[in-house]
Amino acid sequence: MSYEYLRLYTNAFAFQAAISQALHSKPKGNAHTQKEHVRAAFSDTASMPDARFIYDSMDAAKSYLTILNNFVDPEKHLRYMPLRYYL
């Protein structure tokens, strides 16, 4: 679980950077046009320079949720985990 959390944490920075780059590459407008611009920027994620990290962060998130759903008993284990695992 710690491994998947660390994978998600480190690779999520690339995803955040890609979103920030997409938001700052276009002049400010209303929320609808920014949303459409970000949607268009992520329409072909595989062509982005950080695609590998974005896909790794999505894979880590899926693995992490799978572990939480399949192997962690909420009554026995979840209350003893550090707060960062909940976030």
PyMOL Python script that loads the backbone (N, CA, C, O; Angstrom):
from pymol import cmd

cmd.read_pdbstr("""\
ATOM      1  N   MET A   1       0.815  -1.176   0.000  1.00  0.00           N
ATOM      2  CA  MET A   1       0.000   0.000   0.000  1.00  0.00           C
ATOM      3  C   MET A   1       0.865   1.248   0.000  1.00  0.00           C
ATOM      4  O   MET A   1       0.561   2.221  -0.689  1.00  0.00           O
ATOM      5  N   SER A   2       1.927   1.219   0.762  1.00  0.00           N
ATOM      6  CA  SER A   2       2.833   2.365   0.789  1.00  0.00           C
ATOM      7  C   SER A   2       3.495   2.582  -0.569  1.00  0.00           C
ATOM      8  O   SER A   2       3.703   3.719  -0.993  1.00  0.00           O
ATOM      9  N   TYR A   3       3.823   1.489  -1.243  1.00  0.00           N
ATOM     10  CA  TYR A   3       4.431   1.599  -2.571  1.00  0.00           C
ATOM     11  C   TYR A   3       3.481   2.278  -3.548  1.00  0.00           C
ATOM     12  O   TYR A   3       3.891   3.184  -4.274  1.00  0.00           O
ATOM     13  N   GLU A   4       2.225   1.858  -3.577  1.00  0.00           N
ATOM     14  CA  GLU A   4       1.248   2.459  -4.494  1.00  0.00           C
ATOM     15  C   GLU A   4       0.985   3.919  -4.131  1.00  0.00           C
ATOM     16  O   GLU A   4       0.812   4.758  -5.014  1.00  0.00           O
ATOM     17  N   TYR A   5       0.956   4.218  -2.847  1.00  0.00           N
ATOM     18  CA  TYR A   5       0.766   5.599  -2.420  1.00  0.00           C
ATOM     19  C   TYR A   5       1.934   6.465  -2.894  1.00  0.00           C
ATOM     20  O   TYR A   5       1.731   7.573  -3.390  1.00  0.00           O
ATOM     21  N   LEU A   6       3.150   5.957  -2.738  1.00  0.00           N
ATOM     22  CA  LEU A   6       4.328   6.705  -3.171  1.00  0.00           C
ATOM     23  C   LEU A   6       4.341   6.883  -4.684  1.00  0.00           C
ATOM     24  O   LEU A   6       4.686   7.955  -5.181  1.00  0.00           O
ATOM     25  N   ARG A   7       3.968   5.841  -5.414  1.00  0.00           N
ATOM     26  CA  ARG A   7       3.867   5.955  -6.880  1.00  0.00           C
ATOM     27  C   ARG A   7       2.860   7.022  -7.281  1.00  0.00           C
ATOM     28  O   ARG A   7       3.127   7.834  -8.167  1.00  0.00           O
ATOM     29  N   LEU A   8       1.718   7.020  -6.637  1.00  0.00           N
ATOM     30  CA  LEU A   8       0.691   8.007  -6.933  1.00  0.00           C
ATOM     31  C   LEU A   8       1.173   9.403  -6.589  1.00  0.00           C
ATOM     32  O   LEU A   8       0.968  10.337  -7.365  1.00  0.00           O
ATOM     33  N   TYR A   9       1.800   9.559  -5.455  1.00  0.00           N
ATOM     34  CA  TYR A   9       2.262  10.867  -4.991  1.00  0.00           C
ATOM     35  C   TYR A   9       3.311  11.448  -5.941  1.00  0.00           C
ATOM     36  O   TYR A   9       3.231  12.620  -6.309  1.00  0.00           O
ATOM     37  N   THR A  10       4.284  10.644  -6.337  1.00  0.00           N
ATOM     38  CA  THR A  10       5.360  11.165  -7.183  1.00  0.00           C
ATOM     39  C   THR A  10       4.903  11.427  -8.611  1.00  0.00           C
ATOM     40  O   THR A  10       5.314  12.417  -9.215  1.00  0.00           O
ATOM     41  N   ASN A  11       4.073  10.572  -9.151  1.00  0.00           N
ATOM     42  CA  ASN A  11       3.637  10.753 -10.535  1.00  0.00           C
ATOM     43  C   ASN A  11       2.535  11.789 -10.678  1.00  0.00           C
ATOM     44  O   ASN A  11       2.320  12.309 -11.773  1.00  0.00           O
ATOM     45  N   ALA A  12       1.847  12.093  -9.613  1.00  0.00           N
ATOM     46  CA  ALA A  12       0.778  13.080  -9.690  1.00  0.00           C
ATOM     47  C   ALA A  12       1.314  14.480  -9.959  1.00  0.00           C
ATOM     48  O   ALA A  12       0.580  15.336 -10.453  1.00  0.00           O
ATOM     49  N   PHE A  13       2.581  14.724  -9.641  1.00  0.00           N
ATOM     50  CA  PHE A  13       3.160  16.031  -9.928  1.00  0.00           C
ATOM     51  C   PHE A  13       3.184  16.302 -11.437  1.00  0.00           C
ATOM     52  O   PHE A  13       2.973  17.437 -11.864  1.00  0.00           O
ATOM     53  N   ALA A  14       3.439  15.279 -12.234  1.00  0.00           N
ATOM     54  CA  ALA A  14       3.438  15.460 -13.685  1.00  0.00           C
ATOM     55  C   ALA A  14       2.035  15.769 -14.173  1.00  0.00           C
ATOM     56  O   ALA A  14       1.859  16.599 -15.065  1.00  0.00           O
ATOM     57  N   PHE A  15       1.049  15.122 -13.610  1.00  0.00           N
ATOM     58  CA  PHE A  15      -0.342  15.388 -13.987  1.00  0.00           C
ATOM     59  C   PHE A  15      -0.738  16.814 -13.616  1.00  0.00           C
ATOM     60  O   PHE A  15      -1.380  17.509 -14.403  1.00  0.00           O
ATOM     61  N   GLN A  16      -0.356  17.247 -12.419  1.00  0.00           N
ATOM     62  CA  GLN A  16      -0.641  18.603 -11.983  1.00  0.00           C
ATOM     63  C   GLN A  16       0.077  19.616 -12.868  1.00  0.00           C
ATOM     64  O   GLN A  16      -0.498  20.651 -13.205  1.00  0.00           O
ATOM     65  N   ALA A  17       1.311  19.340 -13.247  1.00  0.00           N
ATOM     66  CA  ALA A  17       2.060  20.245 -14.118  1.00  0.00           C
ATOM     67  C   ALA A  17       1.411  20.341 -15.496  1.00  0.00           C
ATOM     68  O   ALA A  17       1.370  21.417 -16.091  1.00  0.00           O
ATOM     69  N   ALA A  18       0.907  19.223 -15.999  1.00  0.00           N
ATOM     70  CA  ALA A  18       0.243  19.246 -17.305  1.00  0.00           C
ATOM     71  C   ALA A  18      -1.036  20.072 -17.266  1.00  0.00           C
ATOM     72  O   ALA A  18      -1.336  20.798 -18.214  1.00  0.00           O
ATOM     73  N   ILE A  19      -1.783  19.967 -16.186  1.00  0.00           N
ATOM     74  CA  ILE A  19      -3.000  20.767 -16.040  1.00  0.00           C
ATOM     75  C   ILE A  19      -2.649  22.244 -15.923  1.00  0.00           C
ATOM     76  O   ILE A  19      -3.283  23.086 -16.559  1.00  0.00           O
ATOM     77  N   SER A  20      -1.650  22.562 -15.117  1.00  0.00           N
ATOM     78  CA  SER A  20      -1.236  23.960 -14.966  1.00  0.00           C
ATOM     79  C   SER A  20      -0.759  24.531 -16.289  1.00  0.00           C
ATOM     80  O   SER A  20      -1.072  25.672 -16.629  1.00  0.00           O
ATOM     81  N   GLN A  21      -0.009  23.747 -17.027  1.00  0.00           N
ATOM     82  CA  GLN A  21       0.482  24.190 -18.324  1.00  0.00           C
ATOM     83  C   GLN A  21      -0.674  24.439 -19.285  1.00  0.00           C
ATOM     84  O   GLN A  21      -0.654  25.413 -20.038  1.00  0.00           O
ATOM     85  N   ALA A  22      -1.667  23.582 -19.267  1.00  0.00           N
ATOM     86  CA  ALA A  22      -2.824  23.759 -20.152  1.00  0.00           C
ATOM     87  C   ALA A  22      -3.625  24.992 -19.759  1.00  0.00           C
ATOM     88  O   ALA A  22      -4.148  25.693 -20.625  1.00  0.00           O
ATOM     89  N   LEU A  23      -3.726  25.259 -18.471  1.00  0.00           N
ATOM     90  CA  LEU A  23      -4.476  26.435 -18.024  1.00  0.00           C
ATOM     91  C   LEU A  23      -3.752  27.744 -18.322  1.00  0.00           C
ATOM     92  O   LEU A  23      -4.384  28.752 -18.637  1.00  0.00           O
ATOM     93  N   HIS A  24      -2.432  27.725 -18.222  1.00  0.00           N
ATOM     94  CA  HIS A  24      -1.670  28.955 -18.394  1.00  0.00           C
ATOM     95  C   HIS A  24      -1.274  29.217 -19.840  1.00  0.00           C
ATOM     96  O   HIS A  24      -0.764  30.294 -20.149  1.00  0.00           O
ATOM     97  N   SER A  25      -1.497  28.263 -20.727  1.00  0.00           N
ATOM     98  CA  SER A  25      -1.119  28.461 -22.118  1.00  0.00           C
ATOM     99  C   SER A  25      -2.150  29.273 -22.886  1.00  0.00           C
ATOM    100  O   SER A  25      -1.884  29.703 -24.009  1.00  0.00           O
ATOM    101  N   LYS A  26      -3.301  29.486 -22.311  1.00  0.00           N
ATOM    102  CA  LYS A  26      -4.358  30.246 -22.968  1.00  0.00           C
ATOM    103  C   LYS A  26      -4.684  31.466 -22.114  1.00  0.00           C
ATOM    104  O   LYS A  26      -4.685  31.384 -20.886  1.00  0.00           O
ATOM    105  N   PRO A  27      -4.959  32.599 -22.762  1.00  0.00           N
ATOM    106  CA  PRO A  27      -5.339  33.778 -21.978  1.00  0.00           C
ATOM    107  C   PRO A  27      -6.590  33.517 -21.144  1.00  0.00           C
ATOM    108  O   PRO A  27      -7.437  32.692 -21.487  1.00  0.00           O
ATOM    109  N   LYS A  28      -6.669  34.243 -20.051  1.00  0.00           N
ATOM    110  CA  LYS A  28      -7.803  34.076 -19.133  1.00  0.00           C
ATOM    111  C   LYS A  28      -9.112  34.421 -19.832  1.00  0.00           C
ATOM    112  O   LYS A  28      -9.205  35.392 -20.583  1.00  0.00           O
ATOM    113  N   GLY A  29     -10.103  33.609 -19.566  1.00  0.00           N
ATOM    114  CA  GLY A  29     -11.440  33.845 -20.087  1.00  0.00           C
ATOM    115  C   GLY A  29     -12.439  33.363 -19.068  1.00  0.00           C
ATOM    116  O   GLY A  29     -12.121  33.219 -17.887  1.00  0.00           O
ATOM    117  N   ASN A  30     -13.628  33.118 -19.519  1.00  0.00           N
ATOM    118  CA  ASN A  30     -14.604  32.598 -18.565  1.00  0.00           C
ATOM    119  C   ASN A  30     -14.319  31.116 -18.305  1.00  0.00           C
ATOM    120  O   ASN A  30     -13.515  30.494 -19.000  1.00  0.00           O
ATOM    121  N   ALA A  31     -14.973  30.579 -17.318  1.00  0.00           N
ATOM    122  CA  ALA A  31     -14.703  29.198 -16.876  1.00  0.00           C
ATOM    123  C   ALA A  31     -15.029  28.189 -17.968  1.00  0.00           C
ATOM    124  O   ALA A  31     -14.367  27.157 -18.077  1.00  0.00           O
ATOM    125  N   HIS A  32     -16.031  28.475 -18.768  1.00  0.00           N
ATOM    126  CA  HIS A  32     -16.437  27.530 -19.814  1.00  0.00           C
ATOM    127  C   HIS A  32     -15.349  27.401 -20.878  1.00  0.00           C
ATOM    128  O   HIS A  32     -15.041  26.288 -21.304  1.00  0.00           O
ATOM    129  N   THR A  33     -14.762  28.516 -21.315  1.00  0.00           N
ATOM    130  CA  THR A  33     -13.730  28.433 -22.345  1.00  0.00           C
ATOM    131  C   THR A  33     -12.460  27.780 -21.803  1.00  0.00           C
ATOM    132  O   THR A  33     -11.785  27.059 -22.537  1.00  0.00           O
ATOM    133  N   GLN A  34     -12.122  28.018 -20.533  1.00  0.00           N
ATOM    134  CA  GLN A  34     -10.967  27.351 -19.947  1.00  0.00           C
ATOM    135  C   GLN A  34     -11.200  25.851 -19.849  1.00  0.00           C
ATOM    136  O   GLN A  34     -10.290  25.056 -20.088  1.00  0.00           O
ATOM    137  N   LYS A  35     -12.412  25.470 -19.498  1.00  0.00           N
ATOM    138  CA  LYS A  35     -12.743  24.046 -19.394  1.00  0.00           C
ATOM    139  C   LYS A  35     -12.615  23.374 -20.760  1.00  0.00           C
ATOM    140  O   LYS A  35     -12.093  22.264 -20.863  1.00  0.00           O
ATOM    141  N   GLU A  36     -13.090  24.044 -21.799  1.00  0.00           N
ATOM    142  CA  GLU A  36     -12.986  23.489 -23.148  1.00  0.00           C
ATOM    143  C   GLU A  36     -11.531  23.418 -23.601  1.00  0.00           C
ATOM    144  O   GLU A  36     -11.141  22.472 -24.286  1.00  0.00           O
ATOM    145  N   HIS A  37     -10.734  24.401 -23.227  1.00  0.00           N
ATOM    146  CA  HIS A  37      -9.316  24.398 -23.597  1.00  0.00           C
ATOM    147  C   HIS A  37      -8.579  23.239 -22.919  1.00  0.00           C
ATOM    148  O   HIS A  37      -7.778  22.558 -23.559  1.00  0.00           O
ATOM    149  N   VAL A  38      -8.841  23.016 -21.644  1.00  0.00           N
ATOM    150  CA  VAL A  38      -8.206  21.899 -20.933  1.00  0.00           C
ATOM    151  C   VAL A  38      -8.686  20.574 -21.515  1.00  0.00           C
ATOM    152  O   VAL A  38      -7.893  19.644 -21.669  1.00  0.00           O
ATOM    153  N   ARG A  39      -9.948  20.480 -21.832  1.00  0.00           N
ATOM    154  CA  ARG A  39     -10.476  19.249 -22.440  1.00  0.00           C
ATOM    155  C   ARG A  39      -9.787  18.983 -23.776  1.00  0.00           C
ATOM    156  O   ARG A  39      -9.438  17.841 -24.076  1.00  0.00           O
ATOM    157  N   ALA A  40      -9.592  20.017 -24.570  1.00  0.00           N
ATOM    158  CA  ALA A  40      -8.919  19.846 -25.864  1.00  0.00           C
ATOM    159  C   ALA A  40      -7.451  19.486 -25.670  1.00  0.00           C
ATOM    160  O   ALA A  40      -6.903  18.684 -26.427  1.00  0.00           O
ATOM    161  N   ALA A  41      -6.808  20.075 -24.658  1.00  0.00           N
ATOM    162  CA  ALA A  41      -5.398  19.779 -24.399  1.00  0.00           C
ATOM    163  C   ALA A  41      -5.199  18.328 -23.987  1.00  0.00           C
ATOM    164  O   ALA A  41      -4.170  17.733 -24.307  1.00  0.00           O
ATOM    165  N   PHE A  42      -6.163  17.751 -23.286  1.00  0.00           N
ATOM    166  CA  PHE A  42      -6.056  16.371 -22.818  1.00  0.00           C
ATOM    167  C   PHE A  42      -6.780  15.379 -23.724  1.00  0.00           C
ATOM    168  O   PHE A  42      -6.954  14.219 -23.352  1.00  0.00           O
ATOM    169  N   SER A  43      -7.200  15.815 -24.897  1.00  0.00           N
ATOM    170  CA  SER A  43      -7.896  14.895 -25.801  1.00  0.00           C
ATOM    171  C   SER A  43      -6.950  13.830 -26.353  1.00  0.00           C
ATOM    172  O   SER A  43      -7.381  12.724 -26.677  1.00  0.00           O
ATOM    173  N   ASP A  44      -5.676  14.158 -26.459  1.00  0.00           N
ATOM    174  CA  ASP A  44      -4.683  13.191 -26.926  1.00  0.00           C
ATOM    175  C   ASP A  44      -3.545  13.128 -25.909  1.00  0.00           C
ATOM    176  O   ASP A  44      -2.457  13.657 -26.136  1.00  0.00           O
ATOM    177  N   THR A  45      -3.818  12.482 -24.804  1.00  0.00           N
ATOM    178  CA  THR A  45      -2.859  12.435 -23.695  1.00  0.00           C
ATOM    179  C   THR A  45      -1.574  11.718 -24.085  1.00  0.00           C
ATOM    180  O   THR A  45      -0.499  12.056 -23.590  1.00  0.00           O
ATOM    181  N   ALA A  46      -1.676  10.745 -24.956  1.00  0.00           N
ATOM    182  CA  ALA A  46      -0.495   9.966 -25.325  1.00  0.00           C
ATOM    183  C   ALA A  46       0.561  10.811 -26.026  1.00  0.00           C
ATOM    184  O   ALA A  46       1.739  10.453 -26.004  1.00  0.00           O
ATOM    185  N   SER A  47       0.178  11.907 -26.637  1.00  0.00           N
ATOM    186  CA  SER A  47       1.142  12.749 -27.344  1.00  0.00           C
ATOM    187  C   SER A  47       1.805  13.785 -26.435  1.00  0.00           C
ATOM    188  O   SER A  47       2.697  14.511 -26.873  1.00  0.00           O
ATOM    189  N   MET A  48       1.381  13.856 -25.190  1.00  0.00           N
ATOM    190  CA  MET A  48       1.960  14.825 -24.262  1.00  0.00           C
ATOM    191  C   MET A  48       3.336  14.356 -23.801  1.00  0.00           C
ATOM    192  O   MET A  48       3.587  13.153 -23.731  1.00  0.00           O
ATOM    193  N   PRO A  49       4.237  15.301 -23.485  1.00  0.00           N
ATOM    194  CA  PRO A  49       5.572  14.900 -23.018  1.00  0.00           C
ATOM    195  C   PRO A  49       5.544  14.122 -21.694  1.00  0.00           C
ATOM    196  O   PRO A  49       6.402  13.269 -21.465  1.00  0.00           O
ATOM    197  N   ASP A  50       4.588  14.401 -20.842  1.00  0.00           N
ATOM    198  CA  ASP A  50       4.496  13.731 -19.535  1.00  0.00           C
ATOM    199  C   ASP A  50       3.505  12.581 -19.530  1.00  0.00           C
ATOM    200  O   ASP A  50       3.011  12.198 -18.470  1.00  0.00           O
ATOM    201  N   ALA A  51       3.210  12.033 -20.681  1.00  0.00           N
ATOM    202  CA  ALA A  51       2.179  10.990 -20.785  1.00  0.00           C
ATOM    203  C   ALA A  51       2.507   9.779 -19.923  1.00  0.00           C
ATOM    204  O   ALA A  51       1.621   9.213 -19.282  1.00  0.00           O
ATOM    205  N   ARG A  52       3.767   9.382 -19.906  1.00  0.00           N
ATOM    206  CA  ARG A  52       4.154   8.197 -19.130  1.00  0.00           C
ATOM    207  C   ARG A  52       3.830   8.384 -17.653  1.00  0.00           C
ATOM    208  O   ARG A  52       3.330   7.468 -17.001  1.00  0.00           O
ATOM    209  N   PHE A  53       4.116   9.570 -17.131  1.00  0.00           N
ATOM    210  CA  PHE A  53       3.866   9.836 -15.723  1.00  0.00           C
ATOM    211  C   PHE A  53       2.375   9.954 -15.422  1.00  0.00           C
ATOM    212  O   PHE A  53       1.914   9.557 -14.352  1.00  0.00           O
ATOM    213  N   ILE A  54       1.635  10.501 -16.369  1.00  0.00           N
ATOM    214  CA  ILE A  54       0.187  10.620 -16.185  1.00  0.00           C
ATOM    215  C   ILE A  54      -0.449   9.235 -16.137  1.00  0.00           C
ATOM    216  O   ILE A  54      -1.283   8.956 -15.276  1.00  0.00           O
ATOM    217  N   TYR A  55      -0.048   8.368 -17.069  1.00  0.00           N
ATOM    218  CA  TYR A  55      -0.594   7.010 -17.078  1.00  0.00           C
ATOM    219  C   TYR A  55      -0.154   6.224 -15.842  1.00  0.00           C
ATOM    220  O   TYR A  55      -0.925   5.432 -15.301  1.00  0.00           O
ATOM    221  N   ASP A  56       1.079   6.443 -15.398  1.00  0.00           N
ATOM    222  CA  ASP A  56       1.547   5.772 -14.171  1.00  0.00           C
ATOM    223  C   ASP A  56       0.760   6.229 -12.956  1.00  0.00           C
ATOM    224  O   ASP A  56       0.457   5.420 -12.080  1.00  0.00           O
ATOM    225  N   SER A  57       0.423   7.516 -12.886  1.00  0.00           N
ATOM    226  CA  SER A  57      -0.358   8.004 -11.741  1.00  0.00           C
ATOM    227  C   SER A  57      -1.769   7.430 -11.763  1.00  0.00           C
ATOM    228  O   SER A  57      -2.324   7.117 -10.710  1.00  0.00           O
ATOM    229  N   MET A  58      -2.352   7.291 -12.942  1.00  0.00           N
ATOM    230  CA  MET A  58      -3.684   6.678 -13.019  1.00  0.00           C
ATOM    231  C   MET A  58      -3.630   5.206 -12.639  1.00  0.00           C
ATOM    232  O   MET A  58      -4.528   4.702 -11.964  1.00  0.00           O
ATOM    233  N   ASP A  59      -2.578   4.514 -13.072  1.00  0.00           N
ATOM    234  CA  ASP A  59      -2.428   3.104 -12.714  1.00  0.00           C
ATOM    235  C   ASP A  59      -2.213   2.937 -11.211  1.00  0.00           C
ATOM    236  O   ASP A  59      -2.763   2.020 -10.600  1.00  0.00           O
ATOM    237  N   ALA A  60      -1.417   3.820 -10.621  1.00  0.00           N
ATOM    238  CA  ALA A  60      -1.183   3.755  -9.181  1.00  0.00           C
ATOM    239  C   ALA A  60      -2.468   4.026  -8.404  1.00  0.00           C
ATOM    240  O   ALA A  60      -2.730   3.376  -7.392  1.00  0.00           O
ATOM    241  N   ALA A  61      -3.267   4.979  -8.872  1.00  0.00           N
ATOM    242  CA  ALA A  61      -4.538   5.277  -8.199  1.00  0.00           C
ATOM    243  C   ALA A  61      -5.479   4.080  -8.266  1.00  0.00           C
ATOM    244  O   ALA A  61      -6.140   3.746  -7.283  1.00  0.00           O
ATOM    245  N   LYS A  62      -5.536   3.441  -9.422  1.00  0.00           N
ATOM    246  CA  LYS A  62      -6.386   2.251  -9.553  1.00  0.00           C
ATOM    247  C   LYS A  62      -5.909   1.122  -8.630  1.00  0.00           C
ATOM    248  O   LYS A  62      -6.716   0.476  -7.961  1.00  0.00           O
ATOM    249  N   SER A  63      -4.608   0.893  -8.602  1.00  0.00           N
ATOM    250  CA  SER A  63      -4.055  -0.167  -7.747  1.00  0.00           C
ATOM    251  C   SER A  63      -4.302   0.133  -6.274  1.00  0.00           C
ATOM    252  O   SER A  63      -4.652  -0.756  -5.498  1.00  0.00           O
ATOM    253  N   TYR A  64      -4.118   1.382  -5.905  1.00  0.00           N
ATOM    254  CA  TYR A  64      -4.319   1.803  -4.517  1.00  0.00           C
ATOM    255  C   TYR A  64      -5.768   1.600  -4.088  1.00  0.00           C
ATOM    256  O   TYR A  64      -6.029   1.086  -3.000  1.00  0.00           O
ATOM    257  N   LEU A  65      -6.703   1.998  -4.933  1.00  0.00           N
ATOM    258  CA  LEU A  65      -8.126   1.803  -4.616  1.00  0.00           C
ATOM    259  C   LEU A  65      -8.494   0.325  -4.581  1.00  0.00           C
ATOM    260  O   LEU A  65      -9.324  -0.091  -3.772  1.00  0.00           O
ATOM    261  N   THR A  66      -7.884  -0.464  -5.449  1.00  0.00           N
ATOM    262  CA  THR A  66      -8.138  -1.908  -5.445  1.00  0.00           C
ATOM    263  C   THR A  66      -7.666  -2.527  -4.135  1.00  0.00           C
ATOM    264  O   THR A  66      -8.366  -3.351  -3.545  1.00  0.00           O
ATOM    265  N   ILE A  67      -6.491  -2.136  -3.685  1.00  0.00           N
ATOM    266  CA  ILE A  67      -5.979  -2.653  -2.407  1.00  0.00           C
ATOM    267  C   ILE A  67      -6.902  -2.241  -1.263  1.00  0.00           C
ATOM    268  O   ILE A  67      -7.245  -3.061  -0.412  1.00  0.00           O
ATOM    269  N   LEU A  68      -7.302  -0.978  -1.244  1.00  0.00           N
ATOM    270  CA  LEU A  68      -8.196  -0.518  -0.180  1.00  0.00           C
ATOM    271  C   LEU A  68      -9.527  -1.259  -0.183  1.00  0.00           C
ATOM    272  O   LEU A  68     -10.043  -1.613   0.877  1.00  0.00           O
ATOM    273  N   ASN A  69     -10.074  -1.491  -1.347  1.00  0.00           N
ATOM    274  CA  ASN A  69     -11.381  -2.148  -1.434  1.00  0.00           C
ATOM    275  C   ASN A  69     -11.324  -3.644  -1.167  1.00  0.00           C
ATOM    276  O   ASN A  69     -12.260  -4.200  -0.592  1.00  0.00           O
ATOM    277  N   ASN A  70     -10.255  -4.300  -1.568  1.00  0.00           N
ATOM    278  CA  ASN A  70     -10.208  -5.753  -1.482  1.00  0.00           C
ATOM    279  C   ASN A  70      -9.523  -6.300  -0.231  1.00  0.00           C
ATOM    280  O   ASN A  70      -9.879  -7.378   0.245  1.00  0.00           O
ATOM    281  N   PHE A  71      -8.545  -5.569   0.304  1.00  0.00           N
ATOM    282  CA  PHE A  71      -7.723  -6.159   1.358  1.00  0.00           C
ATOM    283  C   PHE A  71      -7.763  -5.435   2.696  1.00  0.00           C
ATOM    284  O   PHE A  71      -7.310  -5.992   3.695  1.00  0.00           O
ATOM    285  N   VAL A  72      -8.275  -4.244   2.753  1.00  0.00           N
ATOM    286  CA  VAL A  72      -8.258  -3.474   3.994  1.00  0.00           C
ATOM    287  C   VAL A  72      -9.640  -3.512   4.633  1.00  0.00           C
ATOM    288  O   VAL A  72     -10.629  -3.085   4.039  1.00  0.00           O
ATOM    289  N   ASP A  73      -9.686  -4.023   5.834  1.00  0.00           N
ATOM    290  CA  ASP A  73     -10.932  -4.054   6.577  1.00  0.00           C
ATOM    291  C   ASP A  73     -11.089  -2.715   7.307  1.00  0.00           C
ATOM    292  O   ASP A  73     -10.242  -2.371   8.131  1.00  0.00           O
ATOM    293  N   PRO A  74     -12.147  -1.956   7.026  1.00  0.00           N
ATOM    294  CA  PRO A  74     -12.295  -0.630   7.631  1.00  0.00           C
ATOM    295  C   PRO A  74     -12.333  -0.648   9.153  1.00  0.00           C
ATOM    296  O   PRO A  74     -11.781   0.247   9.793  1.00  0.00           O
ATOM    297  N   GLU A  75     -12.967  -1.640   9.732  1.00  0.00           N
ATOM    298  CA  GLU A  75     -13.085  -1.670  11.193  1.00  0.00           C
ATOM    299  C   GLU A  75     -11.778  -2.051  11.883  1.00  0.00           C
ATOM    300  O   GLU A  75     -11.483  -1.558  12.972  1.00  0.00           O
ATOM    301  N   LYS A  76     -11.001  -2.920  11.256  1.00  0.00           N
ATOM    302  CA  LYS A  76      -9.786  -3.398  11.900  1.00  0.00           C
ATOM    303  C   LYS A  76      -8.557  -2.553  11.576  1.00  0.00           C
ATOM    304  O   LYS A  76      -7.729  -2.311  12.454  1.00  0.00           O
ATOM    305  N   HIS A  77      -8.427  -2.106  10.340  1.00  0.00           N
ATOM    306  CA  HIS A  77      -7.165  -1.510   9.909  1.00  0.00           C
ATOM    307  C   HIS A  77      -7.224  -0.018   9.592  1.00  0.00           C
ATOM    308  O   HIS A  77      -6.256   0.700   9.841  1.00  0.00           O
ATOM    309  N   LEU A  78      -8.322   0.451   9.058  1.00  0.00           N
ATOM    310  CA  LEU A  78      -8.368   1.804   8.517  1.00  0.00           C
ATOM    311  C   LEU A  78      -8.155   2.880   9.569  1.00  0.00           C
ATOM    312  O   LEU A  78      -7.549   3.911   9.278  1.00  0.00           O
ATOM    313  N   ARG A  79      -8.632   2.667  10.763  1.00  0.00           N
ATOM    314  CA  ARG A  79      -8.499   3.706  11.791  1.00  0.00           C
ATOM    315  C   ARG A  79      -7.073   3.860  12.298  1.00  0.00           C
ATOM    316  O   ARG A  79      -6.760   4.870  12.929  1.00  0.00           O
ATOM    317  N   TYR A  80      -6.196   2.889  12.043  1.00  0.00           N
ATOM    318  CA  TYR A  80      -4.814   2.980  12.497  1.00  0.00           C
ATOM    319  C   TYR A  80      -3.867   3.520  11.435  1.00  0.00           C
ATOM    320  O   TYR A  80      -2.675   3.687  11.695  1.00  0.00           O
ATOM    321  N   MET A  81      -4.380   3.792  10.254  1.00  0.00           N
ATOM    322  CA  MET A  81      -3.539   4.294   9.176  1.00  0.00           C
ATOM    323  C   MET A  81      -3.300   5.791   9.319  1.00  0.00           C
ATOM    324  O   MET A  81      -4.130   6.507   9.879  1.00  0.00           O
ATOM    325  N   PRO A  82      -2.161   6.263   8.812  1.00  0.00           N
ATOM    326  CA  PRO A  82      -1.894   7.714   8.865  1.00  0.00           C
ATOM    327  C   PRO A  82      -2.921   8.494   8.049  1.00  0.00           C
ATOM    328  O   PRO A  82      -3.531   7.958   7.125  1.00  0.00           O
ATOM    329  N   LEU A  83      -3.099   9.730   8.392  1.00  0.00           N
ATOM    330  CA  LEU A  83      -4.092  10.573   7.730  1.00  0.00           C
ATOM    331  C   LEU A  83      -3.842  10.711   6.235  1.00  0.00           C
ATOM    332  O   LEU A  83      -4.800  10.823   5.470  1.00  0.00           O
ATOM    333  N   ARG A  84      -2.592  10.709   5.793  1.00  0.00           N
ATOM    334  CA  ARG A  84      -2.300  10.931   4.377  1.00  0.00           C
ATOM    335  C   ARG A  84      -2.891   9.838   3.489  1.00  0.00           C
ATOM    336  O   ARG A  84      -3.158  10.085   2.313  1.00  0.00           O
ATOM    337  N   TYR A  85      -3.100   8.636   4.028  1.00  0.00           N
ATOM    338  CA  TYR A  85      -3.693   7.577   3.223  1.00  0.00           C
ATOM    339  C   TYR A  85      -5.174   7.859   2.911  1.00  0.00           C
ATOM    340  O   TYR A  85      -5.688   7.407   1.888  1.00  0.00           O
ATOM    341  N   TYR A  86      -5.834   8.582   3.764  1.00  0.00           N
ATOM    342  CA  TYR A  86      -7.234   8.910   3.522  1.00  0.00           C
ATOM    343  C   TYR A  86      -7.364   9.940   2.419  1.00  0.00           C
ATOM    344  O   TYR A  86      -8.307   9.888   1.629  1.00  0.00           O
ATOM    345  N   LEU A  87      -6.441  10.865   2.354  1.00  0.00           N
ATOM    346  CA  LEU A  87      -6.515  11.950   1.390  1.00  0.00           C
ATOM    347  C   LEU A  87      -6.167  11.475   0.007  1.00  0.00           C
ATOM    348  O   LEU A  87      -6.178  12.265  -0.937  1.00  0.00           O
TER     349      LEU A  87
END
""", "prot")
cmd.dss("prot")
cmd.show_as("cartoon", "prot")
cmd.util.cbc("prot")
cmd.orient("prot")
